[in-house]
Amino acid sequence: MNQREKILAGAVVALAALWAGNYYFGLYSRTMHKRQADLDAAHTRLDAAENKLRAGRDAVKQVQEWDKQSLPADPNKAQSLYKAWLLAKANDAGLAVRDIVYFPPTSSSTTAYKAIGYRLSANGSLSSVIGMLYSFYHSSQLHQITRLQLSRPPGASQLAVNMDVEALSLPGAVATDKLPDGDSKRLKLASVDDYTKSFAERNIVTAYMPPRPPEPVHERHESPPKPKFDESEFAMFSGVVSSDKGMQAWILVRTTGETLHLVAGDEVKVGTLEGKIIRVEPRALVYSSGDKQFRVPLGDSLRKGKEIGADGAAKETAATNPKS
């Protein structure tokens, strides 16, 4: 073998060694990458398992807390004790209970819990209602108010209160012969007096009317004539009820909070508007002012009534109500 052949043979051997080294290094690198990927996947599965375990422990703690707040597991005891509790809290708050009856709850009972519901009807002042609500939400029991309706019948000094409530009884309830003790932490204010004070100057059975903005101050010699404020712009046709005299329209004067109860034939005078109720329909009323008649849809101001003809149909061009 001459020198040239020896050089070529050495080059071939070197190339073979380089290829083998590159091959085995790639195989090693792929193996290490696969093992790292398997290790990362194992860590991910471990984290997921730990999260599920942690969530399970939290759920167990939550169920244990609910068991402490639950009504007794015996449905008969739960119903009788909870009814007595509602009556006691209503009486303590100063409400005169007219009736309390079992009412189907909105939550359907399952194997995890049983829902019971009651409908309470009573009369009382706003402060009595606040006292009842404070006692209800101050309690730690698993219960909620699903409907609360407050109204003041015409001429009545007390509010009519209708309230639907429901409570839950869990199979693992801690309390057996009494309702659970303890106070909830969900109320923002510290006492019922704080809540009563915050409602003292509010009339919750009438629509809120913000105070009139102050009139701008002008120099006497520069002040233009001020437009006359017309309270009839804020006289709202707010409702219709049946009465012994027929359909009765309720007209709320927002500037004063007064509610007028008028039937066909009654005179109406609000601000600069003077007229007479012609008829009251389920969703509208018709009144006359001067020699014209106007129909007012339910929810609109008297001043927004549309002029109608003798046949009761609206005229093609609605006339502006007279400022009489």
RANOR-V176461 format. One line per field, one symbol per residue. phi: phi as a letter, one per 20 degrees, with the letter a starting at -180 (. if undefined). psi: psi as a letter, one per 20 degrees, with the letter a starting at -180 (. if undefined). A space follows every 50 residues. Layout:
phi=???
psi=???
This chain:
phi=.effffffffffffffffffffffffffffffffffffffffffffffff ffffffffffffffffffeffgfffffffffffffffffffffneefeab cfcgffeffcfeacdcccdddbcrefffffffffffeffefebbeebccd bcggneedeedccdcbcdcdfegffddbffeodedeefeebfffffffdg dddfecffcfffffffecfgfdffgffffdfffdedfdaccecfdofded deeffdnfdedccgnfecbcmeecabfebddgcacccdbmdcccddfgne fgfefefcefenefffdfefgfee
psi=prhghhggghggggggggggghghggggghghgghgghgghggghggggh gggghggghggghhghhhiqrqhohgggggghghgggghgghijpophqo qpppqhppqahhrppqqqppprqrrhhhgghghghgihqjqnrqoipopp qoqpiqiqqpppppqqrqpqhkpgpgjrqqrqqrkipgqhrhhghghhih jpnijqqpoqqpqqpqpqqgiiprppqppoiihjopnirprqrijapppp ooohhijqppoqrpiqqpopcjppappgqprhjrqpqqocjqqqpoqpir qhijqppqahjiqqqhopqpqpl.
